[in-house]
Amino acid sequence: MATDVVLREISKAYGEMKVIHGIDLRIEPGEFAVFVGPSGCGKSTLLRMIAGLEPITAGELLIDGDRMNDVPAAKRGIAMVFQSYALYPHMSVYKNLAFGLETAGLKKAEIEPRVQRAAEILRIEPLLQRKPKQLSGGQRQRVAIGRAIVREPRIFLFDEPLSNLDAELRVQMRVEIAKLHNDLGNTMIYVTHDQVEAMTMADKIVVLNAGRIEQVGAPLELYNAPRNKFVAGFIGSPKMNFLTGRIASAGAHIETAGTTIDLQRKFGAAGEPVTFGVRPEHITVAEGTGIKLADVRVDLVEQLGGSTMVYASTADGQPVALALEGQQSVPVGATITARVDPADCHVFGADGRAL
């Protein structure tokens, strides 16, 4: 049965240095929650506090309504998958999967079906007699996940489990972990600095920055309606374009990149400095689409097959990236007109908050 996790005013300090600042969060039963943020933002520390590997300085951790602050890690019903795999090199895959159950005192008759079920779920039955050194990186990661599955935990925790894999394997393992969640239905909490992993896997994304939550929501909610400039710049690939500007006299117009744009909604007092944001994939160059943003000079073109990335500069030297559909012929050095739909544009105040 799926389990909920509740954090109430959770803080963590190492001496005088506070690294987690009063986090409130609820993860629903069966939810796949992803903690995402830049290196050093506190996401792994928060995960380790949930696991019981780091003591909680202040606040409460509740699992299924039970306070867990002082409950040992082994008794929390949690299994954790690490970045480093942490497999025993001298043991077979079967023994790696069974070892934790053996040390917990389970009988062979109980261990065997658990190991076989995990191997079947992860499609590693042919590997059970091999040693870790005989496995690829992706196979080792499956074994590490299998070792978590055999424990039949209430909650799975993943600490950047794919960061040691190459790009192709990361994509493959993302799909497999997402399928695993669908098959098992357990609550899962996943830590990554890769926002593509967060967008493609999560039911709920928790964006962290400097030990604080910036925003919590479904992937497309964060993509379409970022609460502030930090979230807007972190969620989405390629990264959102940011241009300096100010509110024009009408209050609904933004002056940026030498152009005045009517975004058809009120922003505030005229003259206030703002940041104008638009995603590369929301800029077009086709006549009759959207409204003019600016004439930009093409600095670099990347042909990616299914899309064309254009890196350009405005007349006042601000960089703008365009992600154009298909294979577009755009000469370097040419001047093109970047066009946008007002509904796809974002405006952030001097404090970074969305207006």
C-alpha positions, 0 to 999 in steps of 0.5 A: 500500500502506498505511503505519504511523506510529510515534512513540517518546517524541516531544517538542517544545520551543521554547527552555525551553518544552516543548509535547509531552511524550514521546508514544508512539503507533502508527498502523496501516496504513490506519487513520484516526486523529484527534488531538482536544483543546482549543485549544493541546493540541499536536495541530497541532504533533504533526501538523506534526512528522509532516509534517516542517514542524516539527523533532522535539526528541527521540524518533523518528518511524518511517514503515514502519519507516524513521526520518524525523526528518531526512528532508525533508518532500517525501521522506516520502510525505506530503500535507497538507490545510490549514484555509485551502485554500491554492489559487492564485487565478490558476490554474484548478482543473485547474492547481491540481491539476497544479501540484505534479506539474509542479514535481516534473518529471512529464510531461503524460502522467503528470499528466493521468490523475492529475488526472482520477482525483482529479476523478472521486473528488471529483466536481469534473470540471465545475469543472476550468476554474474559478478558486477565486473561482468555487467555494463553500467546500465545492468549494474544500476538495474541490480542496485534497483533490484536490491531495493525492490527485494526489500519490499519497501514502502518508499523508494529513494533515488539519489542521482542514480543515472549520473554515472551513465552515458546519455543513451543509457540515461534515457533508457533507464529513465523510461525503466524507472518510470515503468517501475513506478507504474508497475509497483505503485510505491511512493518514490522520491528522486533527486537529480540536478538534471531538469530533463529527468525531472520533467520526464519522470515526475508527478510532482517537481520540487525545485530547490535553491539554497536550501529553500523550496522555490516552487512545487508543482506538476512538470507542465505547471512549472514550465508554463507558470513559473513562480519566479525567474529562478524556476523559469530559468531552471525548468525547460531545455533549452533555457528560457531567454531573459531580456532586460526591459521596463514597463512602458507608459500604458502599463501593459506594454514592455519595452525590451530589445528596442521594441515595445511589446503589448502583452495584453495584461497589466504589469505595474507602474510605468518605468519599473525595470523588469526582465522579459522571458520567452522560451526558445521554442516559443520564438518563430521567424515565420511571417504572420505568426505572433508579434514582432519581438526584435530583429536579431543577428544570427551568430551560430546555427546548430542543425539537430535534425528534428530542429534547428537551434539559432543563437543570435543577438539583439541590436543592444547585444543581448543574446537570444536563442531560437529553437525552430522546428525542422531543418531550417536554412538560416545563414550566420550573419543574417538578420532575422525577425524574431516573433512571439505569441504574447501568451507565451511571454513572461515578465519578472519584477526586480525581485525576480517574481513573476508579474 
